Amino acid sequence: MEDRVSISISEGVADVRLVRADKMNALDQAMFEALVAATERLSKDKSVRAVVLSGEGRAFCAGLDMGRFAAMKEKGGNGIPGGENRDLTKRTHGQANFPQQAVWGWRQLPVPVIAAVHGVAFGGGFQLSLGADMRFLSADARMSIMEIKWGLVPDMAGTPILASLVRDDILRDLTYTGRIFSAQEAMAYGLATRICDDPRASALEVAREIAGKSPDAIRAAKRMLNNLSIDPGPALLAESVEQQKLIGSTNQTEAVRANLEKRAPKFAD
Protein backbone atom coordinates (compact mmCIF):
# COMPACT_ATOMS: atom_id res chain seq x y z
CA MET A 1 0.00 0.00 0.00
CA GLU A 2 2.82 2.41 0.89
CA ASP A 3 3.97 2.70 -2.74
CA ARG A 4 0.54 4.03 -3.73
CA VAL A 5 -0.98 5.70 -0.66
CA SER A 6 0.80 7.04 2.42
CA ILE A 7 -0.90 7.82 5.72
CA SER A 8 0.47 9.90 8.56
CA ILE A 9 -1.61 10.75 11.63
CA SER A 10 -0.93 13.68 13.93
CA GLU A 11 -3.18 15.28 16.55
CA GLY A 12 -6.26 13.54 15.22
CA VAL A 13 -5.69 14.44 11.54
CA ALA A 14 -4.90 11.74 8.99
CA ASP A 15 -2.83 13.14 6.13
CA VAL A 16 -3.48 10.72 3.24
CA ARG A 17 -1.35 11.14 0.13
CA LEU A 18 -1.53 9.45 -3.25
CA VAL A 19 2.16 8.86 -3.94
CA ARG A 20 2.29 7.59 -7.52
CA ALA A 21 3.55 10.99 -8.66
CA ASP A 22 5.41 9.69 -11.74
CA LYS A 23 2.05 8.59 -13.18
CA MET A 24 0.06 11.60 -11.93
CA ASN A 25 -1.45 9.24 -9.32
CA ALA A 26 -3.33 7.30 -11.98
CA LEU A 27 -5.57 4.46 -10.83
CA ASP A 28 -4.01 1.06 -11.43
CA GLN A 29 -4.95 -2.11 -9.58
CA ALA A 30 -2.49 -1.40 -6.77
CA MET A 31 -3.92 2.11 -6.32
CA PHE A 32 -7.48 0.79 -6.11
CA GLU A 33 -6.41 -1.74 -3.50
CA ALA A 34 -4.47 0.88 -1.53
CA LEU A 35 -7.41 3.30 -1.49
CA VAL A 36 -9.80 0.63 -0.23
CA ALA A 37 -7.26 -0.53 2.35
CA ALA A 38 -6.73 3.06 3.52
CA THR A 39 -10.43 3.58 4.21
CA GLU A 40 -10.64 0.26 6.03
CA ARG A 41 -7.67 1.17 8.22
CA LEU A 42 -8.90 4.68 9.01
CA SER A 43 -12.42 3.51 9.78
CA LYS A 44 -11.03 1.41 12.65
CA ASP A 45 -8.76 4.10 14.13
CA LYS A 46 -10.65 5.91 16.88
CA SER A 47 -7.86 8.49 17.18
CA VAL A 48 -8.65 9.90 13.71
CA ARG A 49 -11.00 12.89 13.82
CA ALA A 50 -10.56 14.31 10.32
CA VAL A 51 -8.89 13.27 7.05
CA VAL A 52 -7.13 15.20 4.28
CA LEU A 53 -6.82 13.39 0.93
CA SER A 54 -4.35 14.79 -1.61
CA GLY A 55 -1.92 13.77 -4.34
CA GLU A 56 1.83 14.22 -4.65
CA GLY A 57 3.44 15.65 -7.76
CA ARG A 58 1.69 17.49 -10.58
CA ALA A 59 -1.86 16.25 -10.05
CA PHE A 60 -4.46 15.03 -7.60
CA CYS A 61 -5.35 12.04 -9.81
CA ALA A 62 -5.33 11.76 -13.60
CA GLY A 63 -7.91 8.95 -13.65
CA LEU A 64 -7.67 5.35 -14.81
CA ASP A 65 -4.17 4.20 -15.67
CA MET A 66 -3.47 4.32 -19.40
CA GLY A 67 -2.28 0.73 -19.27
CA ARG A 68 -5.87 -0.33 -18.56
CA PHE A 69 -7.11 1.45 -21.68
CA ALA A 70 -4.37 -0.23 -23.69
CA ALA A 71 -5.63 -3.56 -22.32
CA MET A 72 -9.18 -2.62 -23.32
CA LYS A 73 -7.96 -1.91 -26.85
CA GLU A 74 -6.58 -5.42 -27.13
CA LYS A 75 -8.79 -7.48 -24.82
CA GLY A 76 -11.97 -5.53 -24.16
CA GLY A 77 -12.97 -6.15 -20.54
CA ASN A 78 -9.43 -6.55 -19.23
CA GLY A 79 -9.53 -2.91 -18.13
CA ILE A 80 -11.92 -3.62 -15.26
CA PRO A 81 -10.20 -2.97 -11.94
CA GLY A 82 -9.56 -6.34 -10.36
CA GLY A 83 -9.32 -8.37 -13.56
CA GLU A 84 -11.13 -9.09 -16.80
CA ASN A 85 -13.50 -11.60 -15.20
CA ARG A 86 -14.74 -9.33 -12.43
CA ASP A 87 -18.52 -9.00 -12.29
CA LEU A 88 -19.18 -5.32 -11.67
CA THR A 89 -22.73 -5.99 -10.54
CA LYS A 90 -21.51 -8.10 -7.60
CA ARG A 91 -21.72 -6.12 -4.36
CA THR A 92 -18.44 -6.69 -2.49
CA HIS A 93 -18.65 -3.87 0.07
CA GLY A 94 -22.23 -3.44 1.24
CA GLN A 95 -24.00 -1.53 -1.52
CA ALA A 96 -20.80 -0.97 -3.52
CA ASN A 97 -18.55 -3.08 -5.71
CA PHE A 98 -14.76 -3.05 -5.39
CA PRO A 99 -13.97 -0.07 -7.72
CA GLN A 100 -16.82 1.96 -6.21
CA GLN A 101 -15.52 1.32 -2.70
CA ALA A 102 -12.31 3.19 -3.60
CA VAL A 103 -14.55 6.30 -3.64
CA TRP A 104 -17.53 5.34 -1.49
CA GLY A 105 -15.24 4.27 1.33
CA TRP A 106 -14.32 7.91 2.02
CA ARG A 107 -17.99 8.85 2.19
CA GLN A 108 -18.51 6.01 4.67
CA LEU A 109 -15.71 7.06 7.02
CA PRO A 110 -17.22 8.22 10.32
CA VAL A 111 -15.20 11.47 10.25
CA PRO A 112 -15.03 14.38 7.76
CA VAL A 113 -12.78 14.04 4.71
CA ILE A 114 -11.37 17.01 2.78
CA ALA A 115 -9.96 16.46 -0.71
CA ALA A 116 -7.17 18.90 -1.62
CA VAL A 117 -7.16 19.03 -5.42
CA HIS A 118 -4.44 20.52 -7.60
CA GLY A 119 -3.50 19.90 -11.21
CA VAL A 120 -6.08 17.56 -12.70
CA ALA A 121 -8.84 15.35 -11.35
CA PHE A 122 -10.12 13.48 -14.40
CA GLY A 123 -12.51 10.55 -14.69
CA GLY A 124 -11.94 8.22 -11.76
CA GLY A 125 -9.76 10.89 -10.16
CA PHE A 126 -12.65 13.33 -10.23
CA GLN A 127 -14.94 10.72 -8.73
CA LEU A 128 -12.35 10.08 -6.02
CA SER A 129 -12.58 13.73 -4.99
CA LEU A 130 -16.35 13.34 -4.74
CA GLY A 131 -15.93 10.79 -1.97
CA ALA A 132 -14.78 13.59 0.31
CA ASP A 133 -17.11 15.78 2.37
CA MET A 134 -15.43 18.91 0.98
CA ARG A 135 -13.18 19.77 -1.96
CA PHE A 136 -10.52 22.50 -1.75
CA LEU A 137 -9.16 23.35 -5.22
CA SER A 138 -6.18 25.29 -6.48
CA ALA A 139 -7.08 28.12 -8.84
CA ASP A 140 -5.56 26.26 -11.79
CA ALA A 141 -7.16 22.88 -11.02
CA ARG A 142 -9.07 21.19 -13.84
CA MET A 143 -11.75 18.51 -13.63
CA SER A 144 -13.71 16.29 -15.98
CA ILE A 145 -16.23 13.46 -16.02
CA MET A 146 -14.03 12.00 -18.73
CA GLU A 147 -15.43 8.48 -19.05
CA ILE A 148 -17.41 9.29 -22.22
CA LYS A 149 -14.08 9.85 -24.03
CA TRP A 150 -13.41 6.13 -23.62
CA GLY A 151 -16.93 4.97 -24.45
CA LEU A 152 -17.80 4.47 -20.78
CA VAL A 153 -19.96 5.94 -18.03
CA PRO A 154 -18.87 7.08 -14.55
CA ASP A 155 -19.08 3.98 -12.37
CA MET A 156 -17.07 4.71 -9.20
CA ALA A 157 -19.95 5.97 -7.03
CA GLY A 158 -19.88 9.39 -8.66
CA THR A 159 -23.47 9.56 -9.86
CA PRO A 160 -25.33 9.36 -6.52
CA ILE A 161 -22.97 11.95 -5.05
CA LEU A 162 -23.18 14.26 -8.06
CA ALA A 163 -26.97 14.13 -7.96
CA SER A 164 -26.85 15.82 -4.56
CA LEU A 165 -24.35 18.49 -5.62
CA VAL A 166 -25.18 19.87 -9.06
CA ARG A 167 -28.20 20.78 -11.19
CA ASP A 168 -29.51 17.98 -13.36
CA ASP A 169 -28.77 19.80 -16.62
CA ILE A 170 -25.20 20.61 -15.56
CA LEU A 171 -24.63 16.98 -14.61
CA ARG A 172 -25.92 15.86 -18.00
CA ASP A 173 -23.76 18.42 -19.83
CA LEU A 174 -20.60 17.29 -18.03
CA THR A 175 -21.42 13.59 -18.44
CA TYR A 176 -22.43 13.71 -22.11
CA THR A 177 -19.54 15.93 -23.27
CA GLY A 178 -16.73 14.93 -20.91
CA ARG A 179 -15.47 18.50 -21.21
CA ILE A 180 -12.74 19.79 -18.93
CA PHE A 181 -13.86 22.52 -16.55
CA SER A 182 -11.96 24.95 -14.34
CA ALA A 183 -11.86 25.43 -10.58
CA GLN A 184 -13.97 28.55 -11.01
CA GLU A 185 -16.60 26.58 -12.94
CA ALA A 186 -16.45 23.83 -10.31
CA MET A 187 -17.24 26.44 -7.66
CA ALA A 188 -20.18 27.77 -9.67
CA TYR A 189 -21.51 24.23 -10.23
CA GLY A 190 -21.31 23.30 -6.54
CA LEU A 191 -18.38 20.91 -6.95
CA ALA A 192 -15.76 22.99 -5.12
CA THR A 193 -15.99 24.09 -1.50
CA ARG A 194 -13.12 26.59 -1.63
CA ILE A 195 -10.50 27.81 -4.08
CA CYS A 196 -7.17 28.14 -2.27
CA ASP A 197 -3.59 29.19 -3.01
CA ASP A 198 -2.44 26.00 -1.28
CA PRO A 199 -5.33 23.51 -1.07
CA ARG A 200 -3.48 20.96 1.04
CA ALA A 201 -2.31 23.52 3.60
CA SER A 202 -5.80 24.99 3.83
CA ALA A 203 -7.35 21.52 4.11
CA LEU A 204 -4.97 20.55 6.92
CA GLU A 205 -5.78 23.79 8.75
CA VAL A 206 -9.52 23.11 8.57
CA ALA A 207 -8.99 19.45 9.46
CA ARG A 208 -7.10 20.48 12.59
CA GLU A 209 -9.96 22.83 13.47
CA ILE A 210 -12.45 19.98 13.07
CA ALA A 211 -10.20 17.66 15.11
CA GLY A 212 -10.44 20.15 17.96
CA LYS A 213 -14.22 19.74 18.18
CA SER A 214 -16.07 17.06 20.13
CA PRO A 215 -15.43 13.80 18.22
CA ASP A 216 -18.82 12.48 19.31
CA ALA A 217 -20.60 15.51 17.84
CA ILE A 218 -18.56 15.45 14.61
CA ARG A 219 -19.27 11.75 14.04
CA ALA A 220 -22.95 12.29 14.82
CA ALA A 221 -23.06 15.20 12.39
CA LYS A 222 -21.56 13.13 9.59
CA ARG A 223 -24.03 10.29 10.20
CA MET A 224 -26.88 12.78 10.16
CA LEU A 225 -25.70 14.54 6.99
CA ASN A 226 -25.06 11.25 5.19
CA ASN A 227 -28.62 10.23 5.96
CA LEU A 228 -29.94 13.30 4.13
CA SER A 229 -28.89 11.75 0.82
CA ILE A 230 -31.13 9.51 -1.24
CA ASP A 231 -30.57 5.78 -0.91
CA PRO A 232 -27.41 5.25 -3.01
CA GLY A 233 -27.97 1.53 -3.54
CA PRO A 234 -30.00 1.65 -6.78
CA ALA A 235 -27.69 4.30 -8.28
CA LEU A 236 -24.55 2.34 -7.42
CA LEU A 237 -25.99 -0.81 -8.96
CA ALA A 238 -27.16 1.10 -12.06
CA GLU A 239 -23.62 2.40 -12.59
CA SER A 240 -22.32 -1.15 -12.55
CA VAL A 241 -25.00 -2.60 -14.82
CA GLU A 242 -24.52 0.08 -17.49
CA GLN A 243 -20.72 -0.05 -17.32
CA GLN A 244 -20.64 -3.84 -17.56
CA LYS A 245 -22.68 -3.70 -20.77
CA LEU A 246 -20.33 -1.10 -22.28
CA ILE A 247 -16.93 -2.53 -21.43
CA GLY A 248 -15.57 -4.54 -24.34
CA SER A 249 -18.44 -3.65 -26.66
CA THR A 250 -17.73 -2.73 -30.27
CA ASN A 251 -18.20 1.00 -29.86
CA GLN A 252 -16.38 1.16 -26.51
CA THR A 253 -13.37 -0.63 -27.95
CA GLU A 254 -13.47 1.70 -30.96
CA ALA A 255 -13.50 4.73 -28.65
CA VAL A 256 -10.38 3.46 -26.90
CA ARG A 257 -8.59 2.59 -30.13
CA ALA A 258 -9.41 5.95 -31.69
CA ASN A 259 -8.09 7.85 -28.68
CA LEU A 260 -4.91 5.82 -28.43
CA GLU A 261 -4.34 6.06 -32.18
CA LYS A 262 -5.21 9.78 -32.15
CA ARG A 263 -7.87 9.58 -34.87
CA ALA A 264 -11.58 10.23 -35.18
CA PRO A 265 -13.68 7.26 -34.04
CA LYS A 266 -15.92 5.32 -36.43
CA PHE A 267 -18.89 4.18 -34.36
CA ALA A 268 -21.44 1.59 -35.47
CA ASP A 269 -25.12 2.54 -35.44
Solvent accessible surface area in square Angstrom, and as a share of the most:
residue,aa,sasa,rsa
1,M,72,0.32
2,E,136,0.61
3,D,95,0.49
4,R,42,0.15
5,V,0,0.00
6,S,40,0.26
7,I,27,0.14
8,S,66,0.43
9,I,59,0.30
10,S,75,0.49
11,E,148,0.66
12,G,12,0.11
13,V,7,0.04
14,A,0,0.00
15,D,19,0.10
16,V,0,0.00
17,R,45,0.16
18,L,0,0.00
19,V,36,0.21
20,R,29,0.11
21,A,36,0.28
22,D,119,0.62
23,K,106,0.45
24,M,47,0.21
25,N,0,0.00
26,A,8,0.07
27,L,0,0.00
28,D,21,0.11
29,Q,53,0.23
30,A,39,0.30
31,M,0,0.00
32,F,1,0.00
33,E,86,0.39
34,A,2,0.02
35,L,0,0.00
36,V,8,0.05
37,A,36,0.28
38,A,0,0.00
39,T,3,0.02
40,E,75,0.33
41,R,118,0.43
42,L,5,0.03
43,S,48,0.31
44,K,159,0.68
45,D,40,0.21
46,K,159,0.68
47,S,65,0.42
48,V,1,0.00
49,R,91,0.33
50,A,0,0.00
51,V,0,0.00
52,V,0,0.00
53,L,0,0.00
54,S,2,0.01
55,G,1,0.01
56,E,59,0.27
57,G,49,0.47
58,R,166,0.61
59,A,0,0.00
60,F,0,0.00
61,C,0,0.00
62,A,31,0.24
63,G,3,0.02
64,L,35,0.17
65,D,22,0.11
66,M,105,0.47
67,G,43,0.42
68,R,33,0.12
69,F,12,0.05
70,A,46,0.35
71,A,22,0.17
72,M,3,0.01
73,K,48,0.20
74,E,125,0.56
75,K,133,0.56
76,G,12,0.12
77,G,19,0.18
78,N,43,0.22
79,G,0,0.00
80,I,10,0.05
81,P,15,0.09
82,G,31,0.30
83,G,29,0.28
84,E,89,0.40
85,N,141,0.72
86,R,68,0.25
87,D,65,0.34
88,L,1,0.00
89,T,45,0.26
90,K,131,0.56
91,R,69,0.25
92,T,57,0.33
93,H,51,0.23
94,G,67,0.64
95,Q,79,0.35
96,A,0,0.00
97,N,2,0.01
98,F,23,0.10
99,P,2,0.01
100,Q,0,0.00
101,Q,14,0.06
102,A,0,0.00
103,V,0,0.00
104,W,28,0.10
105,G,3,0.02
106,W,0,0.00
107,R,38,0.14
108,Q,92,0.41
109,L,3,0.01
110,P,35,0.22
111,V,5,0.03
112,P,16,0.10
113,V,0,0.00
114,I,0,0.00
115,A,0,0.00
116,A,3,0.02
117,V,0,0.00
118,H,49,0.22
119,G,18,0.17
120,V,7,0.04
121,A,0,0.00
122,F,27,0.11
123,G,7,0.07
124,G,5,0.05
125,G,0,0.00
126,F,0,0.00
127,Q,2,0.01
128,L,0,0.00
129,S,0,0.00
130,L,0,0.00
131,G,0,0.00
132,A,0,0.00
133,D,50,0.26
134,M,45,0.20
135,R,8,0.03
136,F,0,0.00
137,L,0,0.00
138,S,11,0.07
139,A,59,0.46
140,D,107,0.56
141,A,1,0.01
142,R,113,0.41
143,M,0,0.00
144,S,0,0.00
145,I,1,0.01
146,M,31,0.14
147,E,17,0.07
148,I,78,0.40
149,K,92,0.39
150,W,20,0.07
151,G,17,0.16
152,L,8,0.04
153,V,41,0.24
154,P,6,0.04
155,D,18,0.09
156,M,10,0.05
157,A,0,0.00
158,G,0,0.00
159,T,41,0.24
160,P,10,0.06
161,I,4,0.02
162,L,1,0.00
163,A,58,0.45
164,S,72,0.46
165,L,57,0.28
166,V,14,0.08
167,R,155,0.57
168,D,86,0.45
169,D,75,0.39
170,I,29,0.15
171,L,28,0.14
172,R,121,0.44
173,D,46,0.24
174,L,0,0.00
175,T,31,0.18
176,Y,140,0.53
177,T,78,0.45
178,G,9,0.09
179,R,78,0.29
180,I,77,0.39
181,F,2,0.01
182,S,35,0.23
183,A,0,0.00
184,Q,94,0.42
185,E,62,0.28
186,A,0,0.00
187,M,75,0.34
188,A,86,0.67
189,Y,38,0.15
190,G,34,0.33
191,L,0,0.00
192,A,10,0.08
193,T,58,0.33
194,R,112,0.41
195,I,62,0.31
196,C,16,0.09
197,D,155,0.80
198,D,75,0.39
199,P,11,0.07
200,R,79,0.29
201,A,49,0.38
202,S,27,0.18
203,A,0,0.00
204,L,27,0.14
205,E,114,0.51
206,V,16,0.09
207,A,0,0.00
208,R,123,0.45
209,E,106,0.48
210,I,23,0.11
211,A,8,0.06
212,G,66,0.64
213,K,102,0.43
214,S,60,0.39
215,P,43,0.27
216,D,111,0.58
217,A,60,0.47
218,I,34,0.17
219,R,39,0.14
220,A,42,0.32
221,A,35,0.27
222,K,8,0.03
223,R,142,0.52
224,M,118,0.53
225,L,103,0.51
226,N,52,0.27
227,N,121,0.62
228,L,138,0.69
229,S,55,0.36
230,I,118,0.60
231,D,89,0.46
232,P,25,0.15
233,G,14,0.13
234,P,90,0.56
235,A,26,0.20
236,L,0,0.00
237,L,76,0.38
238,A,52,0.40
239,E,9,0.04
240,S,0,0.00
241,V,58,0.33
242,E,81,0.36
243,Q,6,0.03
244,Q,63,0.28
245,K,131,0.56
246,L,58,0.29
247,I,23,0.11
248,G,36,0.34
249,S,39,0.25
250,T,104,0.61
251,N,57,0.29
252,Q,2,0.01
253,T,17,0.10
254,E,25,0.11
255,A,3,0.03
256,V,0,0.00
257,R,100,0.36
258,A,2,0.01
259,N,44,0.22
260,L,54,0.27
261,E,82,0.37
262,K,184,0.78
263,R,93,0.34
264,A,78,0.61
265,P,61,0.38
266,K,166,0.70
267,F,108,0.45
268,A,59,0.45
269,D,195,1.01
